[in-house]
């Protein structure tokens, strides 16, 4: 790995006026995945904002034309609206929350899931948000390593890693629609 001191987004992270917790390896991935979205009119959503430290980083990284939205369970995070962020309070595992959210926000360009890290929350978020991601948009799920940690539900056959592995396999099959029940099919959105 290169030196993080040379990473522009990492510098923005360390300069944030509020605390945030990110794995150091994420910053290289952020730059690779999000670089083409900078200084454009995009809608960026982060699930799990805690103290709001990363929201400052995202605002600086994406620029003034970006709409930065945070989602959290804790109503205290609403105070971040005074800093110019849109904050929604809700449970990422609640399809009704997502319905109301997208009724207000409409489509998005980037969703970053740094929420509960529980596989069922990650999967619900993926399934509920995918239809609302614009063409050439992206969903990033952080902390998928929790699929292998007992306190986050390991071992079950429904971990985020099991699901995404199956998803990738089915996307590469010639006729994936014959392999899944139509109700569970999310391939039309990918």
GUPALO-330305 format. One record per residue (C-alpha): residue number from 1; residue in one letter; x, y, z. Coordinates in Angstrom, 1 decimal. Example, Ala and Ser with C-alpha at 12.3 -4.5 7.8 and 13.67 -1.06 7.14 Angstrom:
2
+-----+--------+--------+--------+--------+
: num : residu :      u :      v :      w :
+-----+--------+--------+--------+--------+
:   1 :      A :   12.3 :   -4.5 :    7.8 :
:   2 :      S :   13.7 :   -1.1 :    7.1 :
+-----+--------+--------+--------+--------+
END
This chain:
190
+-----+--------+--------+--------+--------+
: num : residu :      u :      v :      w :
+-----+--------+--------+--------+--------+
:   1 :      X :    0.0 :    0.0 :    0.0 :
:   2 :      X :    1.0 :    3.5 :   -0.7 :
:   3 :      X :    1.6 :    6.1 :    2.0 :
:   4 :      X :   -1.8 :    7.4 :    3.2 :
:   5 :      X :   -0.2 :   10.8 :    3.7 :
:   6 :      X :   -0.3 :   11.1 :   -0.1 :
:   7 :      X :   -4.1 :   10.4 :   -0.1 :
:   8 :      X :   -6.2 :   13.6 :   -0.6 :
:   9 :      X :   -9.3 :   12.0 :    0.8 :
:  10 :      X :   -7.4 :   10.7 :    3.8 :
:  11 :      X :   -6.2 :   14.2 :    4.5 :
:  12 :      X :   -9.8 :   15.4 :    4.3 :
:  13 :      X :  -10.8 :   12.6 :    6.8 :
:  14 :      X :   -8.1 :   13.6 :    9.3 :
:  15 :      X :   -9.1 :   17.3 :    9.0 :
:  16 :      X :  -12.8 :   16.7 :    9.7 :
:  17 :      X :  -14.0 :   18.7 :   12.7 :
:  18 :      X :  -15.9 :   15.6 :   14.0 :
:  19 :      X :  -14.7 :   12.1 :   14.8 :
:  20 :      X :  -15.3 :    9.2 :   12.4 :
:  21 :      X :  -14.0 :    5.7 :   12.2 :
:  22 :      X :  -12.9 :    4.2 :    8.9 :
:  23 :      X :  -10.5 :    1.4 :    8.0 :
:  24 :      X :   -7.3 :    2.9 :    6.4 :
:  25 :      X :   -7.6 :    0.5 :    3.4 :
:  26 :      X :  -10.9 :    2.1 :    2.5 :
:  27 :      X :   -9.4 :    5.4 :    1.4 :
:  28 :      X :   -7.7 :    3.8 :   -1.6 :
:  29 :      X :  -11.0 :    2.2 :   -2.5 :
:  30 :      X :  -12.9 :    5.4 :   -2.1 :
:  31 :      X :  -10.5 :    7.2 :   -4.5 :
:  32 :      X :  -10.8 :    4.5 :   -7.1 :
:  33 :      X :  -14.6 :    4.1 :   -6.9 :
:  34 :      X :  -15.7 :    7.7 :   -6.3 :
:  35 :      X :  -13.1 :    9.7 :   -8.2 :
:  36 :      X :  -15.3 :   10.2 :  -11.3 :
:  37 :      X :  -18.1 :   11.6 :   -9.2 :
:  38 :      X :  -16.1 :   14.6 :   -7.9 :
:  39 :      X :  -17.3 :   18.2 :   -8.5 :
:  40 :      X :  -20.5 :   16.9 :  -10.1 :
:  41 :      X :  -24.2 :   17.3 :   -9.2 :
:  42 :      X :  -24.6 :   14.0 :   -7.4 :
:  43 :      X :  -26.6 :   12.7 :   -4.5 :
:  44 :      X :  -24.5 :   10.8 :   -2.0 :
:  45 :      X :  -26.0 :    8.9 :    0.9 :
:  46 :      X :  -24.2 :    7.5 :    3.9 :
:  47 :      X :  -26.0 :    5.0 :    6.2 :
:  48 :      X :  -24.6 :    5.3 :    9.7 :
:  49 :      X :  -23.1 :    8.7 :   10.3 :
:  50 :      X :  -22.5 :    8.5 :   14.1 :
:  51 :      X :  -20.8 :   11.9 :   14.9 :
:  52 :      X :  -20.9 :   13.1 :   11.3 :
:  53 :      X :  -17.2 :   13.2 :   10.8 :
:  54 :      X :  -17.3 :   11.4 :    7.5 :
:  55 :      X :  -20.0 :   13.7 :    6.2 :
:  56 :      X :  -17.6 :   16.6 :    6.3 :
:  57 :      X :  -15.1 :   14.6 :    4.4 :
:  58 :      X :  -17.6 :   13.7 :    1.7 :
:  59 :      X :  -18.7 :   17.3 :    1.3 :
:  60 :      X :  -15.2 :   18.4 :    0.8 :
:  61 :      X :  -14.3 :   15.5 :   -1.4 :
:  62 :      X :  -17.3 :   15.6 :   -3.7 :
:  63 :      X :  -17.5 :   19.4 :   -3.8 :
:  64 :      X :  -20.2 :   22.1 :   -3.5 :
:  65 :      X :  -22.5 :   20.7 :   -6.2 :
:  66 :      X :  -23.0 :   17.4 :   -4.3 :
:  67 :      X :  -26.0 :   16.7 :   -2.2 :
:  68 :      X :  -24.7 :   14.9 :    1.0 :
:  69 :      X :  -27.3 :   12.9 :    3.0 :
:  70 :      X :  -26.8 :   11.0 :    6.2 :
:  71 :      X :  -29.0 :    8.3 :    7.7 :
:  72 :      X :  -28.8 :    7.1 :   11.3 :
:  73 :      X :  -30.9 :    5.6 :   14.0 :
:  74 :      X :  -29.9 :    8.1 :   16.6 :
:  75 :      X :  -32.1 :   11.3 :   16.6 :
:  76 :      X :  -29.2 :   13.3 :   18.0 :
:  77 :      X :  -27.6 :   13.2 :   14.5 :
:  78 :      X :  -30.3 :   15.6 :   13.3 :
:  79 :      X :  -28.2 :   18.4 :   14.8 :
:  80 :      X :  -25.9 :   17.9 :   11.8 :
:  81 :      X :  -28.6 :   19.7 :    9.7 :
:  82 :      X :  -27.3 :   22.9 :   11.2 :
:  83 :      X :  -24.0 :   22.2 :    9.4 :
:  84 :      X :  -25.8 :   21.9 :    6.0 :
:  85 :      X :  -26.3 :   18.2 :    5.8 :
:  86 :      X :  -29.6 :   16.4 :    5.1 :
:  87 :      X :  -30.2 :   13.9 :    7.9 :
:  88 :      X :  -32.9 :   11.2 :    8.0 :
:  89 :      X :  -33.6 :    9.2 :   11.1 :
:  90 :      X :  -34.6 :    5.6 :   10.5 :
:  91 :      X :  -33.8 :    1.9 :   10.6 :
:  92 :      X :  -32.0 :    0.6 :    7.6 :
:  93 :      X :  -33.7 :   -2.7 :    8.0 :
:  94 :      X :  -37.2 :   -1.2 :    7.6 :
:  95 :      X :  -38.6 :   -1.3 :    4.0 :
:  96 :      X :  -41.1 :    1.4 :    5.0 :
:  97 :      X :  -38.3 :    3.8 :    6.0 :
:  98 :      X :  -36.7 :    3.3 :    2.6 :
:  99 :      X :  -40.0 :    3.9 :    0.9 :
: 100 :      X :  -40.5 :    7.2 :    2.7 :
: 101 :      X :  -36.8 :    8.1 :    2.2 :
: 102 :      X :  -36.9 :    7.6 :   -1.6 :
: 103 :      X :  -40.3 :    9.3 :   -1.8 :
: 104 :      X :  -38.5 :   12.5 :   -0.5 :
: 105 :      X :  -35.1 :   12.1 :   -2.0 :
: 106 :      X :  -35.8 :   10.4 :   -5.3 :
: 107 :      X :  -32.9 :    8.6 :   -7.0 :
: 108 :      X :  -29.3 :    8.7 :   -5.8 :
: 109 :      X :  -25.9 :    8.2 :   -7.3 :
: 110 :      X :  -23.9 :    6.7 :   -4.4 :
: 111 :      X :  -25.0 :    4.8 :   -1.4 :
: 112 :      X :  -22.4 :    4.0 :    1.3 :
: 113 :      X :  -23.6 :    1.5 :    3.9 :
: 114 :      X :  -21.6 :    2.0 :    7.1 :
: 115 :      X :  -24.6 :    1.3 :    9.3 :
: 116 :      X :  -25.2 :   -1.5 :   11.7 :
: 117 :      X :  -22.9 :   -4.1 :   10.0 :
: 118 :      X :  -25.5 :   -6.8 :   10.6 :
: 119 :      X :  -26.0 :   -8.9 :    7.5 :
: 120 :      X :  -29.8 :   -8.6 :    7.5 :
: 121 :      X :  -29.6 :   -4.8 :    7.7 :
: 122 :      X :  -27.0 :   -4.8 :    4.9 :
: 123 :      X :  -29.1 :   -7.1 :    2.7 :
: 124 :      X :  -32.3 :   -5.1 :    3.3 :
: 125 :      X :  -30.5 :   -1.9 :    2.5 :
: 126 :      X :  -29.1 :   -3.4 :   -0.7 :
: 127 :      X :  -32.5 :   -4.7 :   -1.9 :
: 128 :      X :  -34.5 :   -1.6 :   -0.9 :
: 129 :      X :  -32.0 :    0.9 :   -2.4 :
: 130 :      X :  -30.9 :   -0.8 :   -5.6 :
: 131 :      X :  -33.9 :    0.3 :   -7.7 :
: 132 :      X :  -33.3 :    3.9 :   -6.8 :
: 133 :      X :  -29.6 :    4.1 :   -7.8 :
: 134 :      X :  -29.1 :    6.1 :  -11.1 :
: 135 :      X :  -27.5 :    4.4 :  -14.1 :
: 136 :      X :  -23.8 :    4.3 :  -13.5 :
: 137 :      X :  -24.4 :    4.8 :   -9.8 :
: 138 :      X :  -22.9 :    2.6 :   -7.1 :
: 139 :      X :  -23.6 :    1.0 :   -3.8 :
: 140 :      X :  -20.7 :    0.3 :   -1.4 :
: 141 :      X :  -21.2 :   -1.9 :    1.7 :
: 142 :      X :  -18.5 :   -1.4 :    4.3 :
: 143 :      X :  -17.5 :   -3.8 :    7.0 :
: 144 :      X :  -18.6 :   -7.0 :    5.2 :
: 145 :      X :  -16.1 :   -8.8 :    7.3 :
: 146 :      X :  -18.8 :   -8.9 :   10.0 :
: 147 :      X :  -20.3 :  -11.8 :    7.9 :
: 148 :      X :  -17.6 :  -13.9 :    9.7 :
: 149 :      X :  -18.1 :  -12.6 :   13.2 :
: 150 :      X :  -20.4 :  -14.4 :   15.7 :
: 151 :      X :  -21.8 :  -11.3 :   17.4 :
: 152 :      X :  -23.0 :  -10.1 :   13.9 :
: 153 :      X :  -24.8 :  -13.3 :   13.2 :
: 154 :      X :  -22.1 :  -15.7 :   11.9 :
: 155 :      X :  -22.6 :  -18.5 :   10.9 :
: 156 :      X :  -25.8 :  -18.4 :    8.9 :
: 157 :      X :  -26.4 :  -19.1 :    5.2 :
: 158 :      X :  -27.7 :  -15.5 :    4.8 :
: 159 :      X :  -24.6 :  -13.4 :    5.4 :
: 160 :      X :  -23.8 :  -10.5 :    3.2 :
: 161 :      X :  -20.9 :  -12.3 :    1.7 :
: 162 :      X :  -23.0 :  -15.4 :    1.0 :
: 163 :      X :  -25.6 :  -13.3 :   -0.7 :
: 164 :      X :  -23.2 :  -11.2 :   -2.8 :
: 165 :      X :  -21.3 :  -14.4 :   -3.8 :
: 166 :      X :  -24.6 :  -15.9 :   -5.0 :
: 167 :      X :  -25.5 :  -12.7 :   -6.7 :
: 168 :      X :  -22.2 :  -12.5 :   -8.6 :
: 169 :      X :  -22.5 :  -16.2 :   -9.6 :
: 170 :      X :  -26.0 :  -15.7 :  -10.9 :
: 171 :      X :  -25.1 :  -12.5 :  -12.7 :
: 172 :      X :  -22.6 :  -14.5 :  -14.7 :
: 173 :      X :  -25.0 :  -17.4 :  -15.6 :
: 174 :      X :  -26.5 :  -17.3 :  -19.0 :
: 175 :      X :  -30.1 :  -17.3 :  -17.7 :
: 176 :      X :  -30.0 :  -16.2 :  -14.1 :
: 177 :      X :  -33.8 :  -15.5 :  -14.0 :
: 178 :      X :  -34.5 :  -19.2 :  -14.2 :
: 179 :      X :  -32.5 :  -19.7 :  -11.0 :
: 180 :      X :  -34.5 :  -17.4 :   -8.7 :
: 181 :      X :  -38.0 :  -16.7 :   -7.6 :
: 182 :      X :  -39.1 :  -13.5 :   -9.4 :
: 183 :      X :  -39.9 :  -12.0 :   -6.0 :
: 184 :      X :  -36.3 :  -12.2 :   -4.9 :
: 185 :      X :  -34.9 :  -11.1 :   -8.3 :
: 186 :      X :  -32.8 :   -7.9 :   -8.2 :
: 187 :      X :  -30.9 :   -8.5 :  -11.5 :
: 188 :      X :  -33.1 :   -6.0 :  -13.4 :
: 189 :      X :  -31.6 :   -3.2 :  -11.4 :
: 190 :      X :  -27.9 :   -4.2 :  -11.8 :
+-----+--------+--------+--------+--------+
END
